Amino acid sequence: FGLGSAAGDDTISEKPPNSVILQLFAEKFKMPSPSVAGGLTTDGLTLADCVDPALYDSEEVLEEMDEEEEYLCAFVAFQINKVDGEGLPHYSNEAEATKRYPLFKECVDYVKGLNTETDMTEFGVNFFCDMTTEEKRPYSSGDYEHYGEFGLGSGYDGGASETDAAEMHTTSYMILTAALANAFIVF
């Protein structure tokens, strides 16, 4: 692997092997246990394809995401591209990544669901996507009786149940619609 060739060509001839990516980004990402990743390990991915935030940063990309490899690759990119001081710090070990990966997948699916409900707004993956409900609470208004009722995505419970998630989607959409209607009436 490397730049160019003996003939002086300045193009990249191959993607770096996984060992190079693992060495370069060792402090930035950890792989979850294969038990939560559909049996996948670094051997099942081309890690050089898993560093770009474009893997999770648009409605179109999320809409197409349905294979375990795509979720796992996006999870690796999500970790590598974390902003220091924003959200959770980089994971220290496989156990932490194993805890966070299902939260990330559920959040991606939640965001995909929100995006199918409206054409008015595009929702995306953000630093909340690997947090538990308890870890999100300091970012909320503190009204825990109605936690998540007023902010789209703020009440995501990590997928406690599909029914709860569907009710949250409907409630959030209705509240947003009502708020937008009121905003147009007032102005």
C-alpha positions, -999 to +999 in steps of 0.1 A: +000+000+000+012+035-004+012+066-026+022+064-062+044+039-079+079+035-091+068+054-123+060+085-103+022+082-103+008+103-075-024+084-069-032+061-040-028+025-052-045+006-024-064+012+008-043+008+039-048-026+056-068-029+088-036-032+109-026+004+098-061+018+106-060+000+140-026+015+148-035+050+136-068+052+154-062+029+184-071+056+209-102+067+190-123+036+185-129+002+200-147-027+183-178-042+201-179-078+209-189-100+179-219-112+201-236-078+196-222-071+161-237-101+142-205-120+146-185-094+128-149-084+138-124-062+122-117-090+098-152-086+084-147-049+075-123-028+055-116-003+082-102+022+057-138+025+045-150+032+081-135+065+090-156+091+071-184+108+090-203+107+057-212+071+066-238+084+091-243+121+085-272+124+059-308+112+057-300+094+024-271+074+039-292+065+070-322+055+049-301+029+030-284+015+061-298-020+068-268-044+069-249-052+100-216-042+082-230-008+075-241-002+111-208-014+124-188+007+099-208+038+108-203+031+145-165+030+139-167+063+120-189+078+147-162+069+173-133+081+152-150+115+145-161+123+181-155+158+191-135+161+223-155+176+251-188+169+234-209+139+245-191+108+259-153+104+256-137+078+235-143+043+248-116+027+268-122-009+260-143-035+241-168-038+269-177-001+266-180-004+228-202-035+233-225-015+256-226+015+232-230-003+199-267-014+204-276+021+216-260+036+184-279+011+162-312+019+179-306+056+176-298+053+139-331+034+135-349+060+155-335+088+134-345+069+102-380+067+116-382+104+123-370+112+088-397+090+073-424+109+093-417+143+079-402+160+049-401+193+068-369+186+087-339+162+084-329+145+116-294+131+120-270+112+142-254+133+170-234+128+201-265+115+220-266+084+199-244+063+221-259+075+254-283+058+278-314+077+290-297+085+323-266+099+305-289+122+284-308+136+313-283+164+322-289+178+288-327+180+292-348+206+309-349+186+341-387+180+339-384+142+344-421+137+348-425+145+311-390+134+301-386+134+263-421+146+256-412+180+241-379+175+224-376+153+193-352+126+202-345+138+237-366+111+252-352+082+233-351+054+257-326+031+240-354+012+224-371-002+255-399-013+233-410-009+197-444+003+210-428+030+232-406+041+203-436+043+180-456+062+205-426+086+211-424+092+173-461+100+170-461+122+201-430+141+191-444+146+156-477+158+169-460+182+193-437+196+166-467+200+143-487+218+169-457+240+178-451+249+142-488+257+137-488+280+167-456+297+155-473+305+122-505+317+139-486+340+163-465+356+136 
